[in-house]
Amino acid sequence: MKSTGASAAGRTANTGDALMVSPALQVLVKRSDFLKAAKAQRKATKSFVLQARQRQPEEARSGVFVGFTCSKKVGNAVARNRAKRRLREIARQIILPQGRDGWDYVLIGRAKNTAIVPMDQMCADLQSALINLHHTSQ
């Protein structure tokens, strides 16, 4: 049976290069996008690392794109998935309203800390990291 590109809940849709989580926030899925972000700016916090890059004018995508990753150092599959769920939640709360159009963001989970740091602290860390990255890019 062929997939229509939308989930059963109707919250995500496949747009080719990215999965749409909300109307303005899209998820990076291509490895090349993650590699480009890895070469750009970064801000490390206690619970995660934020990488951010401004897309070039010739890249014809608009909107805010976010990627999530956790290495095996974070733990087994259950621990990595839990860490990524927490990262997705803070991205919805902080990057959606404060992220800039034309930017790619990658949130990288850290071993042990991503799963245990309180969510309000993670949100505050992400907010300050975004302010810091956007301030230095001007």
C-alpha positions as CSV (number, residue, x, y, z in Angstrom):
1,M,0.0,0.0,0.0
2,K,1.4,3.4,-1.0
3,S,1.8,6.1,1.6
4,T,0.1,9.5,1.0
5,G,2.9,11.3,2.9
6,A,0.7,12.2,5.9
7,S,0.6,10.5,9.2
8,A,-2.5,8.9,10.6
9,A,-2.9,11.8,13.1
10,G,-2.6,14.3,10.3
11,R,0.1,16.3,12.1
12,T,3.1,15.6,9.8
13,A,3.4,15.6,6.0
14,N,6.2,14.6,3.8
15,T,7.4,17.6,1.7
16,G,10.2,15.8,-0.1
17,D,13.3,17.3,1.6
18,A,11.8,17.6,5.1
19,L,9.0,16.4,7.3
20,M,6.5,19.1,8.3
21,V,5.9,19.1,12.0
22,S,3.9,22.4,12.0
23,P,3.1,25.0,9.4
24,A,6.4,26.9,10.1
25,L,8.7,24.3,11.6
26,Q,10.1,21.6,9.4
27,V,12.4,18.7,10.3
28,L,15.7,18.1,8.4
29,V,16.1,14.6,7.0
30,K,18.9,14.8,4.5
31,R,22.4,14.0,5.7
32,S,23.9,16.8,3.6
33,D,21.8,19.4,5.6
34,F,23.2,18.0,8.9
35,L,26.7,18.2,7.5
36,K,26.3,21.8,6.5
37,A,25.0,22.7,9.9
38,A,28.0,20.9,11.5
39,K,30.3,23.3,9.7
40,A,28.4,26.3,10.9
41,Q,28.0,28.0,14.3
42,R,27.4,26.0,17.5
43,K,26.5,26.7,21.1
44,A,27.0,24.0,23.7
45,T,24.8,23.9,26.8
46,K,24.6,21.5,29.7
47,S,21.9,19.4,28.2
48,F,22.4,19.6,24.4
49,V,24.4,21.2,21.6
50,L,22.8,23.6,19.2
51,Q,24.2,24.0,15.7
52,A,22.7,26.8,13.4
53,R,23.4,28.0,10.0
54,Q,21.8,30.6,7.7
55,R,20.8,29.1,4.4
56,Q,22.3,30.6,1.2
57,P,20.0,32.6,-1.1
58,E,20.3,30.0,-3.8
59,E,18.7,27.4,-1.5
60,A,15.1,27.7,-2.4
61,R,13.6,26.6,0.9
62,S,11.7,29.0,3.2
63,G,10.8,28.4,6.8
64,V,12.5,27.2,9.9
65,F,14.2,23.8,9.6
66,V,15.2,21.7,12.7
67,G,17.1,18.5,12.9
68,F,17.6,16.2,15.9
69,T,20.3,13.7,16.6
70,C,21.6,11.6,19.5
71,S,24.6,9.3,19.3
72,K,24.9,5.9,21.0
73,K,26.8,7.7,23.8
74,V,23.4,8.9,25.0
75,G,22.3,5.3,25.6
76,N,20.3,2.5,24.1
77,A,17.5,3.1,21.6
78,V,15.0,3.8,24.3
79,A,17.2,6.5,25.9
80,R,18.0,8.1,22.5
81,N,14.3,8.2,21.5
82,R,13.4,9.8,24.9
83,A,16.1,12.4,24.5
84,K,15.0,13.2,20.9
85,R,11.3,13.5,22.1
86,R,12.5,16.1,24.7
87,L,14.5,18.0,22.1
88,R,11.5,18.0,19.8
89,E,9.3,19.5,22.5
90,I,11.7,22.3,23.4
91,A,12.1,23.0,19.6
92,R,8.3,23.4,19.3
93,Q,8.2,25.7,22.3
94,I,11.2,27.9,21.6
95,I,12.4,27.6,18.0
96,L,9.0,27.9,16.4
97,P,8.3,31.4,17.8
98,Q,12.0,32.6,18.0
99,G,13.7,30.8,15.1
100,R,14.5,32.9,12.1
101,D,13.2,32.1,8.6
102,G,15.9,30.8,6.4
103,W,17.9,29.1,9.1
104,D,18.6,25.5,9.8
105,Y,19.0,24.3,13.5
106,V,20.3,21.0,14.7
107,L,19.8,19.9,18.3
108,I,22.3,17.2,19.5
109,G,21.5,15.3,22.6
110,R,24.2,14.9,25.3
111,A,24.9,11.7,27.2
112,K,22.8,11.4,30.4
113,N,22.1,15.2,30.7
114,T,19.4,15.5,27.9
115,A,17.2,12.9,29.7
116,I,17.5,14.3,33.2
117,V,17.7,18.1,33.0
118,P,14.3,19.7,33.8
119,M,12.4,20.9,30.7
120,D,12.2,24.5,31.9
121,Q,16.0,24.6,32.2
122,M,16.3,23.1,28.7
123,C,13.9,25.7,27.3
124,A,15.9,28.5,29.0
125,D,19.2,27.1,27.6
126,L,17.8,26.9,24.1
127,Q,16.4,30.4,24.3
128,S,19.8,31.8,25.4
129,A,21.7,29.8,22.8
130,L,19.4,31.2,20.1
131,I,20.0,34.7,21.2
132,N,23.7,34.2,21.4
133,L,24.0,32.6,17.9
134,H,21.8,35.2,16.2
135,H,23.7,38.0,18.0
136,T,27.1,36.7,16.8
137,S,25.9,36.1,13.2
138,Q,25.1,39.8,12.6
